[in-house]
């Protein structure tokens, strides 16, 4: 195990020394983990795909990227032992612009755009179980970095913040029943790590 750090260092040192080309089409996979969500269930992480295109103008890199994540956060909202609900994120997607700066094999970037989320809410109202699913639009913005480890392969790390709009479900099921207006989490912050393959 002592040789692992040395092996990683030698591998990174073997990366191309010349300036990387950030033009063209790329696609990849990434994993995501929720941050700053105190009521999230432990171990709720997402897995997703991304595809994008970059145009390099000197040190500036303009780009556009779309992604979709399956699964992610499940949160609980407990009002009493007999009145509570769970919000489970089924999938999240974004369409974002990117503005980056290239430093040889490293590119740092800011990103912003549109987001979309699909959430299933399960309500336990005094022993009666009800479910509902809603899709909500929103905005997303964040920062990230890509590092070229092989001529056609990048590793990435980014942090994204989502703000969703109108993410609520209203239940009024029976005459005399207590109405429930349940709001899903309107703001999420995630950190993501992934790999991208370049086609240029």
C-alpha positions as CSV (number, residue, x, y, z in Angstrom):
1,X,0.0,0.0,0.0
2,X,2.9,2.4,0.5
3,X,3.6,2.4,-3.2
4,X,0.1,3.6,-4.1
5,X,0.8,7.4,-3.6
6,X,4.0,7.0,-5.6
7,X,2.1,5.2,-8.4
8,X,-0.5,7.9,-8.5
9,X,2.1,10.6,-8.6
10,X,4.0,8.9,-11.5
11,X,0.8,8.4,-13.4
12,X,-0.2,12.1,-13.1
13,X,3.4,13.1,-14.0
14,X,3.1,11.0,-17.2
15,X,0.1,13.1,-18.4
16,X,0.7,15.2,-21.5
17,X,3.0,18.1,-20.8
18,X,1.7,20.1,-23.8
19,X,-1.4,22.2,-23.7
20,X,-4.5,20.1,-23.9
21,X,-7.0,20.7,-26.7
22,X,-10.4,21.6,-25.2
23,X,-12.3,21.8,-28.5
24,X,-15.0,19.3,-29.6
25,X,-17.5,16.8,-28.3
26,X,-17.2,14.8,-25.1
27,X,-19.3,12.5,-23.0
28,X,-18.9,10.7,-19.6
29,X,-20.2,9.4,-16.3
30,X,-20.3,11.0,-12.9
31,X,-21.4,10.3,-9.3
32,X,-23.0,12.9,-7.1
33,X,-23.4,13.4,-3.3
34,X,-25.7,15.8,-1.5
35,X,-24.2,18.5,0.7
36,X,-25.8,20.7,3.3
37,X,-28.9,18.6,3.6
38,X,-29.4,17.8,7.3
39,X,-32.6,15.8,6.9
40,X,-31.3,13.6,4.0
41,X,-31.1,9.9,4.5
42,X,-27.5,8.5,4.8
43,X,-25.9,7.1,1.7
44,X,-28.2,8.9,-0.8
45,X,-25.9,9.4,-3.8
46,X,-26.7,9.7,-7.5
47,X,-25.2,8.3,-10.7
48,X,-25.5,10.1,-14.0
49,X,-24.3,10.8,-17.6
50,X,-23.2,14.0,-19.3
51,X,-22.5,15.1,-22.8
52,X,-21.1,18.4,-23.9
53,X,-19.2,20.5,-26.5
54,X,-16.4,23.0,-26.1
55,X,-14.9,25.7,-28.3
56,X,-11.5,27.0,-27.2
57,X,-10.5,30.6,-28.1
58,X,-7.0,31.1,-26.8
59,X,-7.2,30.4,-23.0
60,X,-11.0,30.9,-22.9
61,X,-13.2,27.8,-23.4
62,X,-16.9,28.3,-24.2
63,X,-19.1,25.3,-23.9
64,X,-22.6,23.8,-23.4
65,X,-23.4,20.6,-21.5
66,X,-26.4,18.5,-20.7
67,X,-26.7,15.8,-18.0
68,X,-29.1,13.5,-16.3
69,X,-28.8,11.9,-12.8
70,X,-30.7,8.8,-11.6
71,X,-31.5,8.8,-7.9
72,X,-30.0,11.1,-5.3
73,X,-31.5,12.5,-2.2
74,X,-34.3,11.2,0.0
75,X,-35.4,13.6,2.8
76,X,-37.8,13.2,5.7
77,X,-40.1,15.8,7.2
78,X,-41.6,14.6,10.5
79,X,-44.3,16.6,12.2
80,X,-45.3,13.8,14.6
81,X,-45.0,10.0,14.9
82,X,-48.2,9.7,12.8
83,X,-47.8,12.6,10.4
84,X,-44.7,12.7,8.2
85,X,-43.6,12.5,4.6
86,X,-40.6,11.5,2.5
87,X,-39.3,13.2,-0.7
88,X,-37.4,10.9,-3.0
89,X,-35.6,12.4,-6.0
90,X,-36.1,10.1,-8.9
91,X,-34.0,12.0,-11.4
92,X,-32.4,15.4,-12.0
93,X,-31.3,16.9,-15.3
94,X,-29.7,20.1,-16.5
95,X,-28.8,22.1,-19.6
96,X,-26.0,24.5,-18.9
97,X,-23.6,26.9,-20.5
98,X,-19.9,26.8,-19.4
99,X,-17.2,29.5,-19.4
100,X,-13.7,28.1,-18.7
101,X,-10.1,29.1,-18.5
102,X,-7.5,26.6,-19.8
103,X,-4.1,26.1,-18.1
104,X,-2.4,23.4,-20.1
105,X,-4.0,20.2,-18.9
106,X,-6.3,21.9,-16.4
107,X,-9.5,23.7,-17.2
108,X,-11.5,25.6,-14.5
109,X,-15.0,26.8,-15.3
110,X,-18.2,28.4,-14.1
111,X,-21.5,27.0,-15.3
112,X,-25.1,28.0,-15.1
113,X,-28.4,27.1,-16.8
114,X,-31.7,25.3,-16.5
115,X,-32.6,22.3,-14.2
116,X,-35.4,19.9,-14.0
117,X,-36.3,17.4,-11.2
118,X,-38.8,14.6,-10.7
119,X,-39.7,13.8,-7.1
120,X,-42.0,11.3,-5.5
121,X,-43.5,12.3,-2.1
122,X,-45.0,9.7,0.3
123,X,-47.3,11.0,3.0
124,X,-48.2,9.1,6.1
125,X,-51.2,10.8,7.5
126,X,-52.3,9.1,10.7
127,X,-51.6,5.7,9.3
128,X,-53.0,6.4,5.8
129,X,-50.3,6.2,3.1
130,X,-50.6,8.4,0.0
131,X,-48.1,9.1,-2.8
132,X,-47.7,11.7,-5.5
133,X,-45.1,12.5,-8.1
134,X,-44.3,16.0,-9.5
135,X,-41.7,17.4,-12.0
136,X,-40.4,20.9,-11.3
137,X,-38.2,23.3,-13.2
138,X,-35.4,25.4,-11.8
139,X,-32.0,27.0,-12.1
140,X,-28.6,25.6,-11.5
141,X,-25.1,27.2,-11.2
142,X,-21.7,26.2,-9.9
143,X,-18.0,25.8,-10.4
144,X,-15.8,22.9,-11.6
145,X,-12.5,21.7,-13.0
146,X,-11.4,19.2,-15.6
147,X,-7.9,17.6,-15.7
148,X,-6.5,15.8,-18.7
149,X,-4.9,12.6,-17.5
150,X,-4.7,11.0,-21.0
151,X,-5.0,12.5,-24.5
152,X,-8.7,11.6,-24.7
153,X,-9.6,11.2,-21.0
154,X,-10.4,13.9,-18.4
155,X,-11.3,13.6,-14.7
156,X,-13.7,16.2,-13.3
157,X,-14.8,17.6,-10.0
158,X,-17.7,20.2,-9.7
159,X,-20.1,21.6,-7.2
160,X,-23.6,22.6,-8.3
161,X,-26.4,24.4,-6.5
162,X,-30.0,23.9,-7.6
163,X,-33.0,26.2,-7.0
164,X,-36.3,24.6,-7.9
165,X,-39.6,26.5,-8.3
166,X,-43.1,25.5,-7.4
167,X,-42.1,22.1,-6.0
168,X,-45.2,21.3,-3.9
169,X,-47.9,18.8,-3.8
170,X,-51.4,19.5,-2.3
171,X,-53.5,16.7,-0.9
172,X,-57.1,17.0,0.1
173,X,-58.4,13.4,-0.1
174,X,-61.6,13.2,2.0
175,X,-64.3,15.5,3.3
176,X,-63.2,16.6,6.8
177,X,-59.6,15.3,6.2
178,X,-56.7,17.5,7.2
179,X,-55.3,19.1,4.0
180,X,-51.6,18.7,3.5
181,X,-49.6,21.2,1.4
182,X,-46.2,19.6,1.2
183,X,-43.1,21.3,-0.2
184,X,-40.1,19.5,-1.6
185,X,-36.7,20.9,-0.9
186,X,-36.4,24.0,-3.1
187,X,-32.6,24.2,-2.9
188,X,-30.0,21.5,-3.2
189,X,-26.2,21.6,-3.3
190,X,-24.3,18.6,-4.7
191,X,-20.6,17.7,-5.3
192,X,-19.9,15.5,-8.4
193,X,-16.9,13.6,-9.6
194,X,-16.6,11.9,-13.0
195,X,-14.8,10.9,-16.1
196,X,-15.1,12.3,-19.6
197,X,-14.0,10.8,-22.9
198,X,-13.2,13.3,-25.7
199,X,-14.0,12.5,-29.3
200,X,-11.8,15.2,-31.0
